Amino acid sequence: MPQASALLTSNFSNTTGFAWKFFHRLQNAVARELHRRGVGICLSFASIDGDVRTIDADIPSRTIAFDLERHSARELRGFLRFLRAERVRYVYFTDYRTWSPLFPLMRLAGVRRFVVHDHISVSDPYLPPPERGLRRAAKTALHQLPGLSAQAVYACSTFVKDRLARKSCPADRITVIHHGIDLDRFAARGAADSAGAVHIVLIARAVSDKGIPVLLKAAAALRAAGEDRFRISYGGDGPELDAFRRMAAELGVADRVDFLGVLAQTQDLISRADIVVVPSIWGDAAPLSVLEGMAGGKALVVTDVGGIPEQIGSSGCAIIVPPGDAGALAAALGELIRDPERRRELGRRALARAHEAFSEDRFHREVVGRLLADFGLR
């Protein structure tokens, strides 16, 4: 048995959909480097369904089902016994609180270093005002108590860092590490397949926060203005999918929208797009759909919420509209429907931006390097 192990946590089941595959690829890179240095690997999931195959089979690992937020006293005792038995000294949390009463208990079980990687999106599309008064003083004190807070926090965007700092997490503990994706998956996959109709693609969970109702209203506005040269492919599943289907019918655009449901992978659909739209209305921390549209070399129409503007940067690779404004979204889409050269120019800029800033290799190297330093393993 290794002298020390690291626990890599997931807040969902080991079988959760394609967005979590992104995080599991990151955990695989982390696990491989820790294993190379003689550190044991442990994995936790809120629930486990069947065999765990989130990291490479040649990396030995131990697993446990433990929900960090909802657990009984018995489950907590079993979790702490697991930490002691596996000699867990380091924990890498995905999307967990920056301070927690669980941390001192884990310390008693032998854990010495905690790192939290925050990719959490929130309801408010823009930054909240800083907390003040007794609330801020209390949270600041909690972060200063030995053993009660994480030693380091990684934020997937400056938006997330600033939000955490305004909620009293010490800013000097927070490092911004922007996401990266496997750009090769989107390379040379063919051109858009629209012949006459401009193909608009949206990939997102079926919840209103992702702006699907806004896109449907924009589609209705385009038709009302006499613009009918488009079709929309929506990939995603979730609790509001049936409501969105009904809404499309009520708005008279059901014949222009294909509801594709769950996608095993996204690159083929994006390769067939003329436009990728990300109409989020909430504080989207750093949506992968923006990066995938970039990697596919597609014209982008996005909203100015959360971390999206910093993903776009100064590249000029997207038309940015206010959240929840179906009229502005319709105008942006209408402009691109009528102007194929504008679409191509935005696509060229998007592809350049992806290769400049969002490769998966860069992302994994940066996270692994920071984690080794924060675990004291450099």
C-alpha positions in Angstrom: 0.0 0.0 0.0 1.3 3.5 -0.8 2.5 5.6 2.1 0.1 8.3 1.1 -3.0 8.6 -1.1 -5.0 11.4 -2.8 -8.8 11.4 -3.0 -10.3 12.9 -6.2 -14.0 13.7 -5.6 -17.0 13.9 -8.0 -20.3 15.3 -6.9 -22.4 13.1 -9.2 -22.6 9.5 -10.2 -19.8 7.9 -12.1 -22.2 7.5 -15.1 -23.2 11.2 -15.3 -23.3 12.5 -18.9 -20.8 14.0 -21.3 -20.1 17.2 -19.4 -18.6 15.2 -16.5 -16.5 13.2 -18.9 -14.6 16.5 -19.3 -13.8 16.5 -15.6 -13.0 12.8 -15.5 -10.4 13.4 -18.3 -8.8 16.0 -16.0 -8.9 13.7 -13.0 -7.2 11.0 -15.2 -4.3 13.4 -15.9 -4.0 14.2 -12.2 -4.2 10.6 -11.2 -1.5 9.6 -13.7 1.0 12.1 -12.4 0.3 11.3 -8.8 0.6 7.6 -9.5 3.9 8.2 -11.2 5.1 9.9 -8.0 4.0 6.9 -5.9 0.8 8.4 -4.5 -2.2 6.1 -4.2 -5.4 7.1 -6.0 -8.8 7.1 -4.4 -12.0 8.2 -6.1 -15.3 9.2 -4.6 -18.7 9.7 -6.3 -22.1 10.8 -4.9 -23.3 7.4 -6.1 -21.7 4.5 -8.0 -23.5 2.6 -10.8 -21.7 -0.5 -12.1 -18.0 -0.5 -12.7 -16.0 2.7 -12.3 -14.2 3.5 -15.5 -13.4 7.2 -15.2 -9.6 6.8 -15.2 -7.3 4.5 -17.1 -7.4 0.9 -16.1 -3.6 0.7 -15.6 -3.8 3.3 -12.7 -4.7 1.3 -9.5 -7.4 3.0 -7.6 -9.9 2.5 -4.7 -13.4 3.9 -4.9 -16.2 4.9 -2.5 -19.7 6.2 -2.9 -20.1 9.2 -0.6 -22.3 12.3 -1.2 -20.4 15.2 0.3 -23.6 17.3 0.8 -26.2 14.7 1.8 -25.0 11.8 4.0 -26.0 10.1 7.2 -23.9 9.9 10.3 -23.3 6.2 9.4 -22.1 7.1 5.9 -19.8 9.8 7.3 -18.2 7.3 9.7 -17.7 4.9 6.8 -16.1 7.6 4.7 -13.7 8.6 7.5 -12.7 5.0 8.0 -12.0 4.8 4.3 -9.7 7.8 4.5 -7.8 6.3 7.4 -7.5 2.9 5.8 -6.3 4.3 2.5 -3.9 6.8 4.1 -5.5 9.7 2.3 -3.4 12.8 2.8 -4.5 15.0 -0.1 -8.0 15.8 -1.4 -8.9 17.4 -4.7 -12.5 18.5 -4.6 -14.5 19.3 -7.7 -17.2 22.0 -7.1 -17.3 22.0 -3.3 -17.4 24.7 -0.7 -14.1 26.6 0.1 -14.7 26.0 3.8 -16.6 23.1 5.5 -17.1 21.5 8.9 -16.2 18.3 7.1 -12.6 19.4 6.7 -11.6 19.1 10.4 -13.1 15.6 10.6 -11.2 14.6 7.5 -8.0 16.1 9.1 -8.6 13.8 12.1 -8.7 10.9 9.7 -5.3 11.9 8.4 -5.9 14.4 5.5 -3.4 17.2 5.4 -4.1 19.3 2.3 -7.4 20.3 0.6 -7.8 21.9 -2.8 -11.1 23.0 -4.3 -11.6 23.4 -8.1 -14.7 25.5 -8.7 -16.6 25.4 -12.0 -20.0 26.3 -10.4 -22.6 28.3 -12.3 -25.0 30.5 -10.4 -28.4 32.0 -10.9 -27.2 35.7 -11.1 -25.7 36.3 -14.6 -23.5 39.1 -13.2 -21.3 39.5 -10.1 -23.1 40.0 -6.8 -22.2 43.0 -4.5 -19.5 42.2 -2.0 -20.8 40.8 1.3 -20.6 43.3 4.2 -21.1 43.6 7.9 -21.4 40.6 10.2 -22.0 38.1 7.4 -18.7 39.0 5.8 -16.9 39.1 9.1 -18.2 35.7 10.0 -17.2 34.1 6.7 -13.8 35.8 6.8 -13.2 34.4 10.2 -14.2 30.9 9.1 -11.7 31.0 6.3 -9.0 32.0 8.7 -9.6 29.2 11.2 -6.9 26.5 11.0 -8.2 23.3 9.3 -11.6 24.7 8.4 -10.9 25.9 4.8 -9.1 24.8 1.7 -5.5 25.8 1.3 -6.0 26.6 -2.4 -8.9 27.2 -4.7 -8.9 27.0 -8.5 -11.5 29.0 -10.4 -12.4 28.2 -14.0 -12.9 31.9 -14.8 -12.1 35.3 -13.4 -15.9 35.6 -12.9 -15.8 32.6 -10.5 -12.8 34.0 -8.7 -14.4 37.4 -8.2 -17.6 35.8 -7.1 -15.8 33.7 -4.5 -13.8 36.7 -3.3 -17.0 38.8 -2.9 -18.3 35.9 -0.8 -15.3 36.3 1.5 -12.9 33.6 0.2 -9.4 35.1 0.5 -8.4 36.2 -3.0 -4.8 35.2 -2.5 -5.8 31.6 -2.3 -7.7 31.6 -5.6 -5.9 30.8 -8.9 -7.8 31.2 -12.3 -7.2 28.2 -14.6 -9.3 28.5 -17.7 -10.7 25.3 -19.2 -9.2 23.5 -22.2 -10.6 20.8 -24.5 -9.3 18.3 -26.9 -9.1 20.4 -30.0 -8.1 17.4 -32.2 -11.6 16.0 -31.7 -13.0 18.9 -33.8 -10.3 19.1 -36.4 -11.0 18.3 -40.0 -14.5 16.9 -39.4 -16.0 18.4 -42.5 -18.0 21.6 -43.3 -21.5 22.7 -42.4 -24.1 20.6 -44.2 -26.8 23.3 -44.8 -27.8 23.8 -48.4 -30.1 26.8 -48.3 -31.0 26.6 -44.7 -28.5 28.0 -42.2 -27.8 25.4 -39.4 -27.9 26.8 -35.9 -26.7 24.5 -33.1 -27.3 24.7 -29.3 -25.9 22.1 -27.0 -27.0 22.4 -23.3 -28.8 20.8 -20.5 -32.6 21.2 -20.9 -33.2 23.9 -18.3 -34.4 27.5 -18.8 -31.1 28.9 -17.3 -29.4 27.8 -20.5 -31.6 30.1 -22.6 -33.4 27.6 -24.7 -36.8 29.5 -24.4 -35.0 32.7 -25.5 -33.7 30.9 -28.6 -37.2 29.6 -29.4 -38.7 33.1 -29.1 -35.9 34.4 -31.3 -36.7 31.8 -33.9 -40.4 32.9 -33.8 -39.3 36.5 -34.2 -37.2 35.6 -37.3 -40.1 33.9 -38.9 -42.4 36.8 -38.1 -39.9 39.1 -39.9 -40.0 36.8 -43.0 -36.7 35.0 -42.3 -37.2 31.3 -42.9 -33.7 30.2 -44.1 -32.6 28.5 -40.9 -33.0 25.3 -38.9 -32.1 24.7 -35.3 -30.6 21.5 -33.8 -30.8 21.3 -30.0 -28.8 18.6 -28.3 -29.5 18.0 -24.6 -31.8 16.4 -22.1 -33.1 17.5 -18.7 -36.2 18.3 -16.7 -37.7 20.9 -19.1 -37.2 19.1 -22.4 -40.9 18.3 -22.9 -41.9 21.9 -22.0 -39.5 23.2 -24.6 -41.0 20.9 -27.2 -44.5 22.3 -26.4 -43.2 25.8 -26.5 -41.7 25.3 -30.0 -45.1 24.1 -31.2 -47.0 27.0 -29.5 -44.6 29.5 -31.1 -45.0 27.9 -34.5 -41.4 26.9 -35.0 -41.6 23.2 -34.3 -40.8 22.5 -38.0 -37.6 24.5 -37.6 -36.3 22.9 -34.4 -34.9 19.3 -34.1 -34.8 18.1 -30.5 -31.9 15.5 -30.5 -31.9 14.6 -26.8 -28.8 13.2 -25.2 -25.7 13.2 -27.3 -22.9 10.6 -26.8 -20.5 13.2 -28.3 -20.8 16.7 -29.7 -18.2 17.1 -32.4 -20.2 15.6 -35.3 -23.1 18.0 -34.7 -20.9 21.0 -34.3 -19.1 20.1 -37.5 -22.4 20.4 -39.3 -23.2 23.8 -37.8 -23.1 27.2 -39.5 -23.6 29.0 -36.1 -23.2 27.8 -32.6 -25.4 29.7 -30.1 -24.9 29.9 -26.3 -27.9 32.0 -25.0 -27.4 31.4 -21.3 -29.3 33.7 -18.9 -27.5 32.8 -15.7 -24.0 33.1 -14.3 -22.5 30.4 -16.6 -19.0 29.8 -15.1 -17.2 28.7 -18.3 -19.5 26.8 -20.7 -17.8 24.1 -22.7 -20.2 24.8 -25.6 -18.4 28.1 -26.2 -15.0 26.3 -26.5 -16.4 23.5 -28.6 -17.9 26.1 -31.0 -14.5 27.8 -31.2 -12.7 24.5 -31.7 -15.1 23.7 -34.6 -14.3 27.0 -36.2 -17.9 28.2 -36.1 -19.5 31.6 -35.9 -20.6 32.2 -32.3 -23.6 34.1 -30.8 -23.3 34.2 -27.0 -24.6 36.2 -24.1 -22.5 38.5 -21.9 -23.0 36.5 -18.7 -20.7 34.8 -16.2 -17.4 33.7 -17.6 -18.4 33.8 -21.3 -17.1 37.3 -22.1 -13.6 36.3 -20.9 -13.7 33.1 -23.0 -14.3 35.4 -26.0 -11.7 37.9 -24.9 -10.7 40.5 -27.5 -10.7 37.9 -30.3 -13.8 39.3 -32.0 -15.0 35.7 -32.7 -18.6 36.1 -31.5 -21.6 38.4 -31.5 -22.4 39.1 -27.9 -26.0 39.9 -26.9 -27.7 40.6 -23.5 -29.2 37.6 -21.7 -32.9 37.0 -22.1 -33.3 39.4 -25.0 -35.0 37.4 -27.8 -35.1 40.4 -30.1 -31.3 41.0 -29.8 -30.7 37.3 -30.3 -32.9 37.2 -33.4 -31.1 40.3 -34.8 -27.7 38.7 -34.4 -28.8 35.4 -35.9 -30.5 37.2 -38.7 -27.4 39.1 -39.5 -25.4 35.9 -39.7 -28.0 34.1 -41.7 -27.8 36.8 -44.4 -24.0 37.1 -44.4 -22.1 33.9 -45.1 -18.7 35.8 -45.3 -19.3 37.2 -41.8 -19.9 33.7 -40.5 -16.7 32.5 -42.1 -14.7 35.3 -40.6 -16.1 34.7 -37.1 -15.3 31.0 -37.5 -11.7 31.7 -38.5 -11.3 34.0 -35.5 -12.9 31.4 -33.2 -10.6 28.6 -34.3 -7.6 30.9 -33.8 -8.8 31.8 -30.3 -9.3 28.1 -29.4 -5.7 27.2 -30.4 -4.3 30.2 -28.7 -5.9 29.7 -25.3 -8.0 26.6 -24.8 -6.0 23.4 -25.6 -6.6 20.5 -23.2 -2.8 19.9 -22.9 -2.3 23.4 -21.5 -5.3 23.0 -19.2 -4.1 19.6 -17.8 -0.5 20.8 -17.4 -1.6 23.9 -15.5 -3.9 22.1 -13.1 -1.4 19.2 -12.5 1.4 21.7 -11.9 -0.6 23.8 -9.5 -1.9 20.7 -7.7 1.5 19.2 -7.1 2.7 22.5 -5.7 -0.3 22.9 -3.4 0.0 19.3 -2.2 3.7 19.9 -1.5 4.8 17.3 -4.0 7.0 19.4 -6.3 
